[in-house]
Amino acid sequence: MLRHGFRIPAGWEALEVFPRYPAKAWNPDTAALWAENDLLAAALQRNLREEHFKALDPMAAARRSMAKILSDFEKLLDGDEEPLHQYIKRNPAILSPTHHRVWSKLSLGRRATDFIFREPSGEYLLVELESPLRPLFRADGQQREELTHAIDQIIDWRRYIEDNLRTVQNELGLDGISINPSCLIVIGRSSSVSDEGRRKLVAIQNSMPKMRIMTYDDLLSNARSSAENLLGPLWNPEPNSEVFVLRSE
C-alpha cells in the first residue's frame, strides 16, 4: 500500500468559506480553551491514523531508515576510502547486519584492521577497506598493487593471531577468535571488473579459504538483500511517499 503526501498550491485566488458563526456562542473567556481543544483533537486524530498504519506494517519506519542509509552510502562510492570508513562505523549493519559487537581500527601487530565484527555465533570477521576508486586489475589482467596489499594485510593479520592467540583473545578482547577467522576485502567498483577478472577473483578466494573479495557495488547489493530479507522491500518511489507492506497471516 502506498501513502503519498502532497501540497495543494494556494494563493490569492484561493478562497475558504466558513458557515456563519452565531455571535451569541462566542465567548472570549473560553476562546483559548476551545482553540487548545481543537489542536489536541487534530493531534489525536493524526496519532490514531499513524498508529493504524504502524499496525498494518510495523517494519515501515525501520525500512525507511535503512533505505536512506543505503542511499547515502551509495552517494559516497565516487569518493575516497576514509569517508566510507566513517560512514560504515556509524552504520555497521552495512557490513554485518547481525553482528554482536564491532571494533574499528584495532591493531593486530603492526597493521590495523578497518573493522572486526563478532557475530552472535561467536565467529569473527576481519575487514580491510580499500578505495572504491581503485581498479582491481591492470589492463593486462594482472592484479593491481592495491589488491595485492589488501591480501597481504589478511595474511599478516592471520599470522599475528596464530603467533599471539592468547594475547589477541585476552588483551584485545577478541574472546574465542580462531587462528583462521573469516576475512573480507572491499575494493573498487563492479564496472571495473571484467568477466575474466571475476574468474580470477574466484581463483584467488579459493586459494585462501574463508577470505572474500567484494567490490563496493557487491557490498551495497548484499546489504540491500540482507535488509530486505529482514524488513521487506526497500522501495521508495518518491521523497514524500511511504510504502506499507501488508503481510498475509
Disulfide bonds with the S-S distance in Angstrom:
none
